[in-house]
Amino acid sequence: QPMMRYMMNGLMKVTDHNEDASYKEVSDFMVPSSVNKPFLDKPGTFDMNMEPRTTETAMGMMGMKVMKMSRVEMLKQEAPHCKGITWEKFAEHRGYALPGYEPKHPKAGEIAPDGKILSINGGEPSTLLTEARKMAKAAGSDKVILCFDAITCPFFRAYAAEDLYKVANKVPQLHVYLREAEPCDVFDAGGMHCVTPLKMKRHIPWHKTEADRAQAAKDTQTFLESFEGKGKVNMWMDTMDDALEAAYEARPWRWYVIEAESGKVIACTNLAPFNMAGKLDKIKKACMTPKGTAVAPA
C-alpha cells in the first residue's frame, strides 16, 4: 500500500542525502550514543544500557501512533530470548551495524567469492558462481544479480524485494536464502513477524536444520513469484554454517550485481533496509552498465 510504503521508507531513511547509506551512517543511526546523540529508545535504535523490548509502538503519523508491535513468540521462549530485543541480541544478529565495524564484503571491482549452495528441493548441491554463470548464459546476459533473501524482514516483503526486481533491467537473478533475518523465536527485530498488517502467514523460527531453511526458501520463492511470475524464481540456499552470508555480509538481505564471466562485482547494496531510494538507484545503474565496466576500487 502506498501509505504503508511511505511510512516505512521514512522510518529507514537515516541520512540527509538520498544515496545508499554507508555502514557508518547506519551505525550512527542505530547506535546514536556512538556519535554523542541521545538514545531515545525508539524502533531501530539500540544502546548498551537499553531496557529489553517486548512491545513498542511506531509509525507515527499526524500525531497518531498507528502500529503496535509485539514479540509474542519470543515471550514464549526460555531466557535470554524471552527478554525480547536487547543490546546483546542486536550485537549477535546485526553485528555489521556495530560502531567501529570495518566492512569486509567484496567491493566493486573485486572478485565475488564462490561457495557451496544447496538445492531447496533435495537436489545436488552446486556453487554460487556456477549457477550464476548458467543463468547469465541462458539469458544471454553479461551480468547476473546475486540476491540474498530474507522473507522475515518486514521491509523486504512489504516492498523492497519487488522494487529491486523492477529496476533490474531484466538482468537474471540468482536467489539464495540465508540464515533467518528476523526469526520469530529469537530475534523478532521489528516486532512485525506475528502481529501488525505485515505479520507472516506462517511463523518462521530460527533454522535448526536444512529442512527448516528449505521450507523458508520455498515460502520466499512463492512470494517472489507473485510478482516475478510462476516458475521464474531460481532459489537456492546457503549452507547451515552460513558461509556465504559471512563472505558477503548479506544479512538481513542484500543484492550484488556481478559480471558473469569475470565474477567481478559491479555494485552492491549496503546494509538493509536503509535508504531504499539509494539502493534502487545503485542497482538500476549497475544493471545498465556496459560490458566490462567493473573497475577495481581506488
C-alpha positions, 0 to 999 in steps of 0.5 A, a space after each residue: 500500500 502506498 501509505 504503508 510504503 511511505 511510512 516505512 521508507 521514512 522510518 529507514 531513511 537515516 541520512 540527509 542525502 538520498 544515496 545508499 547509506 554507508 555502514 557508518 551512517 547506519 551505525 550512527 543511526 542505530 547506535 546514536 550514543 556512538 556519535 554523542 546523540 541521545 538514545 531515545 529508545 525508539 524502533 531501530 535504535 539500540 544502546 548498551 544500557 537499553 531496557 529489553 523490548 517486548 512491545 513498542 509502538 511506531 509509525 507515527 503519523 499526524 500525531 497518531 501512533 498507528 502500529 503496535 508491535 509485539 514479540 509474542 513468540 519470543 515471550 514464549 521462549 526460555 531466557 535470554 530470548 524471552 527478554 525480547 530485543 536487547 543490546 546483546 541480541 542486536 550485537 549477535 544478529 546485526 553485528 555489521 551495524 556495530 560502531 567501529 565495524 570495518 566492512 569486509 564484503 567484496 567491493 566493486 571491482 573485486 572478485 565475488 567469492 564462490 561457495 557451496 549452495 544447496 538445492 531447496 528441493 533435495 537436489 545436488 548441491 552446486 556453487 554460487 558462481 556456477 549457477 550464476 554463470 548458467 543463468 547469465 548464459 541462458 539469458 544471454 546476459 553479461 551480468 547476473 544479480 546475486 540476491 540474498 533473501 530474507 522473507 522475515 524482514 518486514 521491509 523486504 516483503 512489504 516492498 523492497 524485494 519487488 522494487 529491486 526486481 523492477 529496476 533490474 533491467 531484466 538482468 537474471 537473478 540468482 536467489 539464495 536464502 540465508 540464515 533467518 533475518 528476523 526469526 520469530 523465536 529469537 530475534 523478532 527485530 521489528 516486532 512485525 513477524 506475528 502481529 501488525 498488517 505485515 505479520 507472516 502467514 506462517 511463523 518462521 523460527 530460527 533454522 535448526 536444520 536444512 529442512 527448516 531453511 528449505 521450507 523458508 526458501 520455498 515460502 520466499 520463492 512463492 512470494 517472489 513469484 507473485 510478482 516475478 511470475 510462476 516458475 521464474 524464481 531460481 532459489 537456492 540456499 546457503 549452507 547451515 554454517 552460513 558461509 556465504 552470508 559471512 563472505 558477503 555480509 548479506 544479512 538481513 538481505 542484500 543484492 550484488 550485481 556481478 559480471 558473469 564471466 569475470 565474477 567481478 562485482 559491479 555494485 552492491 547494496 549496503 546494509 538493509 533496509 536503509 535508504 531504499 531510494 539509494 539502493 534502487 538507484 545503485 542497482 538500476 545503474 549497475 544493471 545498465 552498465 556496459 560490458 566490462 565496466 567493473 573497475 577495481 576500487 581506488 
